[in-house]
Each structure stands twice: as structure tokens, then as C-alpha cells.
Amino acid sequence: MLHDPVCRDAALCIRNLSVSVEGRGVVQDASLCVPKGEIHGLLGPNGAGKTTLLRTLYRATRPASGRIEAFGREMDSHSHVEWAQVLGALVQSAGLLAGLTPRDIVEIGLEAKGLGRGEIRRRLVEALGIVGLTDKADQSADRLSGGELQRCYFAQLLACDPQVYVLDEPTNHLDLHYQLVLLDEVRRRGRTVLMCLHDLTLAMRYCHKVYLMQSGRIVASGAPATLLSRDMLMTHYRVDAQFRGTSLDVTGPV
């Protein structure tokens, strides 16, 4: 795969990545490339290594070996500020910033970009409007519901609008309306995206390509309509199910 011309020109490229946690290999020899403007998905059961792989991209975890590149330049050649300009992440474990409001949380992300006050305000107002938090912009964040807090962090990422979006279970806590609104907005922007999903119908709807992870390894990849076959779902997800168009027809567990 690494010799494919698409990989040489990829916006995001992971080469032979391995990650160990407490001496245990959690990600092993993983390689993938995401062309500019495409949305790719990491799929697989719990414990497959998806989140750990994503954590290396936003420098929360150091890989044991391998390379991460964006637009042909290695991650380790960027300062933390430079890398944050290239790649931004929406993560599962984003902690509550005590005493802050949604307005504060979005502004914190924007201030690191060195923008003027007028541009910061424009982006902040736009992002809070997209996520439906305009009327709660000045409310204490600790009074937000789980879904509202997820939308708040989504607003921060949309306002910063990096070249590469890394999304770890981006629809956590979101109702169906905002799942579609926010992923539609990400797709509309035409950015490069790598996201981890459990909802296979969303993978079918949004992803150009998906990678199936099992026990820390990428064991298969391809277009969702090809990869998400009944046999694959039985083998790796232990469910008897099949897609009919973009709808998943589930018989039950196996």
C-alpha cells in the first residue's frame, strides 16, 4: 500500500505504526494513507486499538515505531504549535474546563492561531451557531448536558478548522439530528478526515474508505459498500447483519 501513488501524495500518512501501552503492543504495524479531502474511517470492536492509533496523531501517545506524516512532512519535524495548525482532534476524553463557558472554550482554541479579534469573533459566532449553542454561549460549561458538551468541543474544532480532522467517536452523546448536522458540516468543508466510528451506518454514509482493526492490526480496508459484507460483520462484529443500500438489517448476535 505504501507504494501507491495516492499514498505519496496523501494529506495524512501513517507508516508501519506500532504503539505499546504498559509493555503491551496495542497497535501493531499499522499503515494507512488518507488523500486530501477524503473521509476515512477506523472500524472494529472494542479494544481493537482504534483510539490508541488516533492518540498518536494528536501527540497524546508516543508510538514505539513508525512514521506519521501530513502533506509529506513528518510529524516530529513540527513544533506543537505548528502541528496544531495542521491537525486538530475531537477526542473521547476531553476534560471539562472548570469555570469556563462555551464561548471561552472555543476562544481558547482560536487564540493559539494568532488571529485578529474580528476573525476570532466571526469564527466563534459561526461555530456556536452550527452546533446550536448560541443561546448557551455564556452559560457555565458544567451545566451543559453530555450532548451539549460534545457539541461545544465540536464547535472549537470547527472554529479552528485545521487541514486534517481527527475524530474519535464524534457522535458520542449526540442525538440523531446533530450527528447528521455536524458530520454533514465536516464533509461540506472538504477537509481531510480520519475518524473512529462504531455506528456502521455512519461509516457507510460518510466514508470514502474504511479500515477494519482487530487486535491492534489493520486486517482489511476498502470502500464501505465492499468491506462491510455480511461475512465480515459475522466474523469481526459477531452479528448476523447485512447492508441493504445504506440501511443495516440486523438479525441478531452470533
C-alpha positions, 0 to 999 in steps of 0.5 A, a space after each residue: 500500500 505504501 507504494 501507491 501513488 495516492 499514498 505519496 501524495 496523501 494529506 495524512 500518512 501513517 507508516 508501519 505504526 506500532 504503539 505499546 501501552 504498559 509493555 503491551 503492543 496495542 497497535 501493531 504495524 499499522 499503515 494507512 494513507 488518507 488523500 486530501 479531502 477524503 473521509 476515512 474511517 477506523 472500524 472494529 470492536 472494542 479494544 481493537 486499538 482504534 483510539 490508541 492509533 488516533 492518540 498518536 496523531 494528536 501527540 497524546 501517545 508516543 508510538 514505539 515505531 513508525 512514521 506519521 506524516 501530513 502533506 509529506 512532512 513528518 510529524 516530529 519535524 513540527 513544533 506543537 504549535 505548528 502541528 496544531 495548525 495542521 491537525 486538530 482532534 475531537 477526542 473521547 476524553 476531553 476534560 471539562 474546563 472548570 469555570 469556563 463557558 462555551 464561548 471561552 472554550 472555543 476562544 481558547 482554541 482560536 487564540 493559539 492561531 494568532 488571529 485578529 479579534 474580528 476573525 476570532 469573533 466571526 469564527 466563534 459566532 459561526 461555530 456556536 451557531 452550527 452546533 446550536 449553542 448560541 443561546 448557551 454561549 455564556 452559560 457555565 460549561 458544567 451545566 451543559 448536558 453530555 450532548 451539549 458538551 460534545 457539541 461545544 468541543 465540536 464547535 472549537 474544532 470547527 472554529 479552528 478548522 485545521 487541514 486534517 480532522 481527527 475524530 474519535 467517536 464524534 457522535 458520542 452523546 449526540 442525538 440523531 439530528 446533530 450527528 447528521 448536522 455536524 458530520 454533514 458540516 465536516 464533509 461540506 468543508 472538504 477537509 481531510 478526515 480520519 475518524 473512529 466510528 462504531 455506528 456502521 451506518 455512519 461509516 457507510 454514509 460518510 466514508 470514502 474508505 474504511 479500515 477494519 482493526 482487530 487486535 491492534 492490526 489493520 486486517 482489511 480496508 476498502 470502500 464501505 459498500 465492499 468491506 462491510 459484507 455480511 461475512 465480515 460483520 459475522 466474523 469481526 462484529 459477531 452479528 448476523 447483519 447485512 447492508 441493504 443500500 445504506 440501511 443495516 438489517 440486523 438479525 441478531 448476535 452470533 
